[in-house]
Amino acid sequence: MKHLVEASQRVARLVVLVTFSTQLRNDQTAEQQTRAALTSLYYMPYMSINDLVQAYDTYNEVVRQVAQETGSMLIGNENSIPGNASHFVDSVHFTDKGSYVMAQRVAHALLESNVLEEIFSSKSAHLDLKAGGGHWQ
């Protein structure tokens, strides 16, 4: 992941890493966890519910670590999207409502950080209308 981020940083002004939201949560009852993990367990029958929780947590820790090591922007707070059937169609895929909350999560973080304002107000930002047009450099 770090190599991918570094390659992206060579061509982009802003690289944003977003932690992974899942329906499965540590604080759910055993019954809720079983429902939330159903599709993940179908595709990964060698995992237990505890293994899945740990794997998702580890993945998000790697995302956080890579963001810190590369100076990329991090959007965390993965559990701000409720882990329920209203927001997830299965273990990891959002419903329309979940997608909306995810979009709000990302938009809010970008706008709150002022990073977009810095990019667009930068003296070096200009619109390149040559060779295919309309690219921010």
Summary of the structure (lengths in Angstrom):
residues: 137
radius of gyration: 18.3
end to end distance: 24.4
largest distance: 58.6
contacts: 354
relative contact order: 0.16
helix: 53%
strand: 9%
